[in-house]
């Protein structure tokens, strides 16, 4: 019985891939923002959360029961949101709120069953009112562009896996940090750009 419980809560690799990528993005943006004036949005908290991105994603996976594919779609949404809203900086003050919002929206769109905003607010450590505001701002920030084609989904999966391979200790190539995949209109050709958030 204990083996079944542990198997149920095995963390999918996509969470490790995504948290690693987002940690590098937030660390880089934190360094950049020290020398620049930071614009504040509803996604920015007053303080940095003490929970790591990895642990936060694991918590969401454990309690929200959303499918692993929701985490990939969430990354697609974050990418689209960052591209359309360049003034909203993805850093250690905003990443947790962006994650809980993008995953909730993804679960509502992708999964047959999902929890309500009050439940996601508890999982994410924010109030229901904040969760409602974040969801509305996020949806408008995406221009309600929620559909993710299978080719886009697979390209983002491949991108996350490639990022993990490039981060491997065996790879000593010094490379620039990337966030946006910025796929062409047919969503099949990645046109990766330098981090600009």
C-alpha positions as CSV (number, residue, x, y, z in Angstrom):
1,X,0.0,0.0,0.0
2,X,2.8,2.4,0.9
3,X,4.4,1.7,-2.5
4,X,1.2,2.7,-4.3
5,X,1.1,5.9,-2.3
6,X,4.7,6.8,-3.1
7,X,4.1,5.9,-6.8
8,X,1.1,8.2,-6.9
9,X,3.2,11.1,-5.7
10,X,6.2,10.4,-8.0
11,X,7.2,13.8,-9.4
12,X,7.3,14.0,-13.2
13,X,10.5,15.0,-14.8
14,X,8.8,18.0,-16.5
15,X,8.7,19.7,-13.0
16,X,12.4,19.3,-12.6
17,X,13.1,20.6,-16.1
18,X,10.7,23.5,-15.8
19,X,11.9,24.5,-12.3
20,X,15.5,24.5,-13.4
21,X,14.9,26.7,-16.4
22,X,12.7,29.1,-14.5
23,X,15.2,29.3,-11.6
24,X,17.9,30.4,-14.0
25,X,15.6,32.9,-15.6
26,X,14.6,34.4,-12.2
27,X,18.2,34.5,-11.0
28,X,19.3,36.3,-14.1
29,X,16.5,38.8,-14.0
30,X,17.1,39.4,-10.3
31,X,20.7,40.4,-11.2
32,X,19.6,42.6,-14.1
33,X,16.9,44.3,-12.0
34,X,19.3,45.4,-9.3
35,X,20.6,48.1,-11.6
36,X,17.3,49.1,-13.2
37,X,14.0,50.5,-12.0
38,X,11.5,47.7,-11.6
39,X,8.0,48.0,-12.8
40,X,5.4,46.5,-10.4
41,X,2.4,44.4,-11.5
42,X,-0.2,42.4,-9.7
43,X,2.1,39.4,-10.0
44,X,4.8,40.9,-7.9
45,X,4.8,40.1,-4.2
46,X,6.1,42.5,-1.6
47,X,8.7,40.0,-0.5
48,X,10.5,37.0,-2.0
49,X,8.8,33.7,-1.1
50,X,11.0,31.4,0.9
51,X,9.8,28.3,-1.0
52,X,12.0,27.3,-4.0
53,X,10.5,27.1,-7.4
54,X,11.1,23.3,-7.4
55,X,9.3,22.8,-4.1
56,X,6.5,25.1,-5.1
57,X,5.9,23.2,-8.4
58,X,6.0,19.9,-6.5
59,X,3.5,21.2,-4.0
60,X,1.2,22.3,-6.8
61,X,1.5,18.8,-8.5
62,X,0.8,17.0,-5.2
63,X,-2.3,19.0,-4.1
64,X,-3.8,20.2,-7.4
65,X,-3.8,16.8,-9.1
66,X,-3.3,18.3,-12.5
67,X,-1.8,16.3,-15.3
68,X,1.9,16.6,-16.1
69,X,0.9,18.0,-19.5
70,X,-0.5,21.0,-17.6
71,X,3.0,22.0,-16.6
72,X,4.1,22.1,-20.2
73,X,1.1,24.1,-21.3
74,X,1.7,26.4,-18.3
75,X,5.2,27.0,-19.7
76,X,3.7,27.8,-23.1
77,X,1.4,30.3,-21.4
78,X,4.2,31.8,-19.4
79,X,6.2,32.2,-22.7
80,X,3.3,33.8,-24.5
81,X,2.5,36.1,-21.5
82,X,6.2,37.3,-21.2
83,X,6.3,38.0,-24.9
84,X,3.1,40.0,-24.8
85,X,3.8,41.8,-21.5
86,X,7.5,42.7,-21.5
87,X,7.0,45.1,-18.5
88,X,6.0,42.2,-16.2
89,X,9.4,40.9,-15.2
90,X,9.8,37.2,-14.3
91,X,11.9,37.4,-11.2
92,X,11.9,36.0,-7.7
93,X,9.1,38.4,-6.7
94,X,6.7,37.3,-9.4
95,X,7.5,33.8,-10.5
96,X,5.4,32.0,-7.8
97,X,2.3,34.0,-8.6
98,X,2.8,33.6,-12.3
99,X,3.2,29.8,-11.8
100,X,0.1,29.2,-9.7
101,X,-1.9,31.3,-12.1
102,X,-0.6,29.7,-15.3
103,X,-1.0,26.2,-13.9
104,X,-4.5,26.9,-12.8
105,X,-5.5,28.3,-16.1
106,X,-3.8,25.4,-17.9
107,X,-5.6,22.8,-15.7
108,X,-9.0,24.5,-16.3
109,X,-8.4,24.4,-20.0
110,X,-6.7,21.0,-20.4
111,X,-8.0,18.6,-17.7
112,X,-11.4,17.1,-17.5
113,X,-11.6,18.0,-13.8
114,X,-10.0,20.9,-11.9
115,X,-10.3,22.6,-8.6
116,X,-11.8,26.1,-8.1
117,X,-9.9,29.3,-7.6
118,X,-10.2,29.1,-3.8
119,X,-8.5,25.8,-3.7
120,X,-5.7,26.9,-6.0
121,X,-5.3,30.0,-3.8
122,X,-4.7,27.8,-0.7
123,X,-2.3,25.6,-2.6
124,X,-0.4,28.7,-3.8
125,X,-0.4,30.5,-0.5
126,X,-2.4,33.5,-1.6
127,X,-6.0,34.7,-1.0
128,X,-8.9,33.8,-3.2
129,X,-9.4,37.5,-4.1
130,X,-5.7,37.7,-5.2
131,X,-6.2,34.4,-7.2
132,X,-9.2,35.8,-9.0
133,X,-7.4,39.1,-9.9
134,X,-4.3,37.2,-11.1
135,X,-6.4,34.9,-13.3
136,X,-8.2,37.8,-15.0
137,X,-4.9,39.7,-15.5
138,X,-3.2,36.6,-16.9
139,X,-6.0,35.8,-19.3
140,X,-6.1,39.4,-20.6
141,X,-2.3,39.3,-20.8
142,X,-2.6,36.2,-23.1
143,X,-5.4,37.9,-25.0
144,X,-7.3,34.7,-24.1
145,X,-5.0,32.7,-26.5
146,X,-5.2,29.4,-24.6
147,X,-5.2,26.8,-27.4
148,X,-2.0,24.9,-27.7
149,X,-1.5,22.8,-30.8
150,X,0.1,19.3,-30.5
151,X,3.1,20.5,-32.6
152,X,3.6,23.4,-30.2
153,X,3.2,21.1,-27.1
154,X,5.9,18.7,-28.4
155,X,8.2,21.5,-29.4
156,X,8.1,22.9,-25.9
157,X,8.6,19.4,-24.4
158,X,11.7,19.0,-26.6
159,X,12.9,22.5,-25.7
160,X,12.7,21.7,-21.9
161,X,14.5,18.4,-22.4
162,X,17.2,20.1,-24.5
163,X,17.7,22.8,-21.8
164,X,18.3,20.0,-19.2
165,X,20.8,18.4,-21.4
166,X,22.6,21.7,-21.9
167,X,22.6,22.3,-18.2
168,X,24.2,18.9,-17.6
169,X,27.6,19.0,-15.8
170,X,29.1,17.1,-18.8
171,X,28.3,20.1,-21.0
172,X,30.8,22.9,-20.3
173,X,29.7,25.2,-23.1
174,X,29.1,28.8,-21.9
175,X,25.8,29.8,-23.4
176,X,23.3,32.6,-23.0
177,X,20.2,32.1,-20.9
178,X,17.0,31.8,-22.9
179,X,13.3,32.1,-21.9
180,X,11.3,32.7,-25.1
181,X,10.9,30.0,-27.7
182,X,8.9,32.5,-29.9
183,X,7.7,29.9,-32.4
184,X,6.8,31.0,-35.9
185,X,3.1,31.2,-37.0
186,X,3.0,27.4,-37.8
187,X,4.4,26.7,-34.3
188,X,6.9,24.2,-35.7
189,X,10.1,26.2,-36.0
190,X,11.7,27.6,-32.8
191,X,13.2,31.0,-33.0
192,X,14.9,31.3,-29.6
193,X,15.8,34.8,-28.5
194,X,18.0,36.2,-25.8
195,X,16.3,36.7,-22.4
196,X,14.6,40.1,-22.5
197,X,12.3,40.1,-19.5
